[in-house]
Amino acid sequence: WIRTIEQKFGLIRCNVNQKTLFAAQQLQGPIGAWWASYLATQLEGHQVPWVEFCDAFRAHHIPDDIMEMKLEEFLKL
């Protein structure tokens, strides 16, 4: 999903904070609820840059064991 959104960034001009706003508008259902909860934990006025969004997204939605498995697969190539 993140790769798809980043491809769309090639079509529009936006800064690192606007990228997050654009991506957040695409979130629906449970993932939209996750994002609302994430924002509720941030300091008032904090603008989440794209890198922070990606890190938080991956940390919440991609289990560590999957990341480890993918790393092992990559290292075996």
Secondary structure as UniProt FT lines:
FT   HELIX           2..9
FT   TURN            10..11
FT   HELIX           16..25
FT   HELIX           29..40
FT   TURN            44..45
FT   HELIX           50..61
FT   HELIX           64..76
//
